[in-house]
């Protein structure tokens, strides 16, 4: 039976602090007997969107809610409203949590307020997302850090939220430190090591959310017989790491291309300069839209296409551009559309600046493939645009 469906039958009352360990151990012993143990080192899902939460060594679970309930509408609509809202043509993001299917997996009564743990699938496994009630960011969107991984391996996140005020709680004075995630299918017990002390972390079903006063040194998981299945050290910043210096402009910019966009009503200019890492700085300017610039454009190989899609100005009112360099062996660049059309993309000094018209944003008319040809007309490079990737 699907795990998200099973959540419907598991109540938070069943995972009350008095009986959490006993309930989780009995349930997980059964799950361990059915599942297979992980054969690889665990995969730690990457957090996205915002900082996480955490604090205190005690665990508290709110009893009013039922684990397995669908996530609130605002959570389920979050990706559609905010997740990739600047994209003029939607791009598939299969690794993202599919929050439209999210269900409540656990609830923590933290020192800063109620924290919800939502379980949802993604293309390859499951995801755990948390929200500290009242915590909102840009444009009022929910700050929801997430971690994702495969079912046969534990995945987790640990974060420190130490800035701002949420529901009257000053996170600067009293930071939250939250550990959350999911135990792998063959795991019966999980723990965190703090120096010489190892602290068991109770599970709600296979999900975990807990608050601690400090950062752990190591994650551990065990099978029903007490054998260590997984162990992974946390690597925290010491303040002495090498400082990353992003590439910067080292030569004067110069114009390489200019087009009239929006039916001739807007002039868009492409300027380039040399970057400190040997690549390029790319500057796109307009008389109507704020400038888009950056110095992280790699120098393409001779038979390589470095042209990429740019949501210039963002949705809904922006312009979709194809912009960037091509390799030295590419003399002609074409864009192939879904409906069979082929258009020439002009090149100037090895750079492209091309507008995709608004009418071509719709499915069935979208640009799909960039093709590069050498001086003899032979195709030597091909690049599929991001929305035309598998799953798009």
ABEGO torsion letter per residue (X at the ends): XBAAAAAAABBAAAABAAAAAAAAAAAAAAAAAABBBBABBBBBBBBBGBBBBEEEABBBBBAABBBGBBBBAAAAAAAAAAABAABABBBBBAABBBAAABBBABBBBBAAEBBBBBBBBBAABBBBBBBBBGBBBBGGBBBBBBBBBBAABBBBBBBBBABEBBGGBBAAABBBBBBBEBBBAABABBBBBBEABBBBBBBBEABBBBBBABBBABBBBBBAAGBBABBBBBBBBAGABBBBBBBBBABBBBBABBBBBGGGABBBBBBBBBBAAGBBBBBBBBAABBBBBBAABBBBBAABBABBBBBBGEOAABBBBBBEBBBAABABBBBBBAAGBBBBBBBBGGBBBBBBBAAAABBGABBABBBBBBAAGBBABBBBBAAABBGX
